Amino acid sequence: MQNKNVDEMSDFIIDEMCALFKEKIKDFIIKDVVEDVNHKSFSVEFSAYEYFPIVFNYDMGRMGYSICFGTRTIALENSQKWWDETDFSILLRELKEELELRIPDKFLKAHGWL
């Protein structure tokens, strides 16, 4: 998959997230794209659960998610760090768990997400 171009990779990760999260995520923005012979990177920003701004970062094979707070970010732990070795179902399940741990149950219940 790493041999794909940035557009194909970003489309793939967005499609995978949408399949799991459905209406819980929206407002995708692809940014900071670098695609040349020696370097490939991009970010996908989106809103999760109408609660957090999230960014998915990919840089030369390494990837991860962070919660955005202006110019600061908080990295979300996951066991899947390298694109070519990743089980995306595990990556997305871990993302879901990390996000839902940080959102009050009352908020999740009010939206029918719990």
C-alpha positions in Angstrom: 0.0 0.0 0.0 2.9 2.3 0.7 3.6 2.2 -3.1 0.3 4.0 -3.7 0.2 7.8 -4.1 -0.9 10.1 -1.3 -4.4 10.6 -2.8 -5.0 6.8 -2.8 -3.6 6.4 0.7 -5.6 9.3 2.1 -8.8 8.0 0.4 -8.1 4.5 1.8 -7.8 5.7 5.4 -10.8 7.9 5.1 -12.9 5.1 3.7 -11.8 2.7 6.4 -12.6 5.3 9.1 -16.0 6.0 7.6 -16.9 2.3 7.4 -16.4 1.9 11.2 -17.4 5.3 12.6 -20.1 6.2 10.1 -21.8 9.5 11.2 -19.5 9.9 14.2 -16.8 11.5 12.0 -17.0 14.2 9.4 -15.4 17.4 7.9 -12.3 15.8 6.4 -9.4 18.0 5.3 -6.3 16.6 3.6 -3.3 18.8 4.2 0.5 19.1 4.5 0.9 16.8 1.4 4.5 15.9 0.4 5.0 13.5 -2.4 8.3 13.2 -4.1 10.8 10.5 -4.8 12.4 10.5 -1.3 9.5 11.6 0.9 5.8 10.9 1.2 3.7 12.4 4.0 0.2 13.8 4.6 -2.3 14.6 7.3 -6.1 14.1 7.4 -7.9 16.3 9.9 -11.5 15.6 10.8 -14.1 16.0 13.6 -14.8 13.0 15.8 -18.1 12.5 17.8 -18.8 16.2 17.4 -16.4 16.5 20.3 -12.8 16.4 19.2 -10.8 17.7 16.2 -8.5 14.8 15.2 -5.5 14.5 12.9 -4.2 11.4 11.3 -0.5 11.8 10.3 1.5 9.7 7.9 5.2 10.3 7.3 7.3 7.9 5.3 5.6 4.8 6.7 5.0 5.9 10.3 1.5 7.0 11.2 -0.7 7.8 14.2 -3.6 9.9 15.5 -3.7 13.0 17.7 -6.3 15.2 19.3 -5.8 18.8 18.2 -5.9 21.7 20.6 -4.9 24.7 18.5 -1.1 24.5 18.0 -0.8 21.6 20.4 -1.7 18.0 19.9 -2.1 15.0 22.2 -1.0 11.7 20.6 -3.3 8.8 21.0 -1.7 5.5 21.8 -2.0 2.6 19.4 -0.2 -0.6 18.7 -0.2 -0.1 14.9 2.6 2.3 14.0 3.8 1.4 10.5 1.5 1.5 7.4 2.8 -1.6 5.7 2.6 -3.7 8.9 -0.8 -2.4 10.1 -4.0 -4.3 10.7 -6.3 -1.4 10.1 -9.2 -3.0 11.9 -7.0 -3.0 15.1 -5.8 0.6 14.5 -9.4 1.9 14.1 -10.7 -0.1 17.1 -8.0 1.3 19.2 -8.8 4.8 18.0 -12.4 4.3 18.8 -11.6 3.1 22.3 -9.1 6.0 23.0 -11.7 8.6 21.9 -14.6 7.1 23.8 -12.6 6.9 27.0 -12.1 10.7 26.8 -15.8 11.6 26.1 -18.3 11.7 29.0 -20.8 8.8 28.9 -23.6 11.3 29.2 -22.6 13.0 25.9 -22.2 9.6 24.1 -25.6 8.4 25.4 -27.3 11.7 24.4 -26.2 11.1 20.8 -27.0 7.4 20.8 -23.4 6.4 20.5 -23.2 4.3 23.7 
